[in-house]
Amino acid sequence: MKISYREAKELDYQLILKLDQAAFCRQFDCPFKTETEVKKYFKNSKIFVILQNNKVVGYYSYKPEDKDTVEISGIVVIPEYQGKGIGSIVLKKILNDLNNIKTFWLTAHPKNIAALRLYFKFGFTITGWKDNYFGDGQPRLILKK
């Protein structure tokens, strides 16, 4: 499986919106609803498009908070490519590329079992629970490594 990446650009607002809406289709998901939300996300995050054999299959993003802490704000893979190890490859890349970072954290819905398994596999632990985290009425777990 040939996975490659490219940094997302402003021209990718619609692409990120479509990927997000395609991947987050479960009852508990909270996808971007507008291009304006994506634009705001771009201002605060480093975003990379994920390609498999030159086909766009998702994106990942992170937000540096300070010199020691990064929030992994998204690992998004479209449904037809989920369960094929892409999330593991991407998370490993993030951790390797940012190996000088001491603390990584992220959020996940407690019903997103596949994501939680992935994060546990890489040494993340649950450190908290936030009700209505994204304003969607749904809780999120806080995980740290």
C-alpha positions in Angstrom: 0.0 0.0 0.0 1.6 3.2 -1.1 0.6 6.1 1.1 1.7 9.7 0.5 0.8 13.1 1.9 0.7 16.7 0.8 0.1 19.8 2.9 -3.4 21.1 2.4 -3.8 24.5 0.8 -6.6 27.1 0.9 -7.8 25.6 -2.5 -8.6 22.4 -0.5 -11.4 23.9 1.6 -14.1 22.1 -0.4 -12.0 18.8 -0.5 -11.6 18.8 3.3 -15.3 19.6 3.7 -16.3 16.7 1.4 -13.9 14.2 3.1 -15.1 15.2 6.5 -18.8 14.8 5.6 -18.1 11.4 3.8 -16.1 10.0 6.8 -18.3 11.3 9.6 -21.6 9.8 8.8 -22.4 7.9 12.0 -25.0 9.1 14.4 -22.4 10.4 16.9 -20.2 12.2 14.4 -19.9 15.9 14.1 -18.6 16.8 10.6 -17.9 20.3 9.2 -21.1 21.8 7.9 -19.8 24.8 6.0 -16.7 26.0 4.2 -16.5 28.8 6.8 -15.9 26.1 9.5 -13.1 24.6 7.4 -11.5 28.0 6.8 -11.4 28.6 10.6 -9.9 25.1 11.1 -7.2 25.9 8.6 -6.1 29.0 10.6 -5.4 26.9 13.7 -4.1 23.6 12.3 -1.5 22.0 10.2 -3.5 19.9 7.7 -2.3 17.2 5.3 -4.1 15.3 2.6 -3.7 11.5 2.7 -3.3 9.8 -0.7 -3.2 6.0 -1.4 -1.8 5.3 -4.9 -2.4 9.0 -5.7 -6.1 8.9 -4.8 -7.3 11.1 -2.0 -8.5 8.9 0.9 -8.5 11.3 3.8 -6.7 14.0 5.8 -5.0 14.4 9.1 -4.4 17.5 11.2 -2.7 18.7 14.3 -2.4 21.9 16.3 0.8 22.8 18.2 -0.2 24.3 21.5 3.3 25.1 22.8 6.8 23.7 22.2 6.0 20.5 24.2 2.3 19.8 23.4 0.3 19.0 20.2 -3.4 18.3 19.8 -4.0 15.7 17.1 -7.2 17.3 15.8 -8.1 14.8 13.2 -7.3 11.6 11.4 -10.0 11.2 8.8 -10.2 8.3 6.3 -13.2 7.9 4.0 -15.3 4.8 4.7 -14.2 2.6 1.8 -10.6 2.9 3.0 -11.2 2.4 6.7 -10.1 -0.8 8.3 -7.1 -1.1 6.0 -4.4 0.2 8.3 -4.2 3.8 7.0 -5.0 5.3 10.4 -2.1 3.4 12.0 0.3 4.5 9.2 -0.8 8.1 9.7 -0.7 8.1 13.5 2.8 6.5 13.4 3.9 9.2 10.9 2.6 12.0 13.1 4.3 10.7 16.2 7.6 10.1 14.3 7.5 13.5 12.5 6.9 15.3 15.8 9.2 13.1 18.0 10.4 16.1 19.9 6.9 16.7 21.3 6.4 15.5 24.9 2.6 15.4 25.1 0.0 14.5 22.4 -3.7 14.7 23.1 -6.9 14.2 21.1 -10.6 13.6 21.5 -12.7 10.7 20.5 -16.4 9.8 20.8 -16.8 6.9 23.4 -18.7 4.9 20.7 -15.9 5.2 18.1 -14.4 1.9 19.0 -12.1 1.6 16.0 -10.5 4.9 16.8 -10.1 4.1 20.5 -8.4 0.8 19.6 -6.0 2.6 17.4 -5.1 5.2 20.0 -4.7 2.6 22.7 -2.4 0.6 20.4 -0.1 3.7 20.2 -0.1 4.2 24.0 -2.8 6.8 24.5 -4.8 6.7 27.7 -8.1 8.2 28.6 -7.6 11.2 30.9 -11.0 12.8 30.8 -14.6 13.0 29.6 -16.2 16.2 28.3 -20.0 16.4 27.8 -21.1 18.3 24.7 -17.5 18.9 23.6 -18.3 20.2 20.1 -21.7 21.7 21.0 -23.4 18.7 19.3 -24.9 17.3 22.5 -22.4 14.3 22.4 -19.6 13.5 24.8 -16.0 13.1 24.0 -13.1 11.3 25.7 -9.9 13.1 26.1 -6.8 10.9 25.5 -3.1 11.7 26.1 0.2 10.2 25.3 
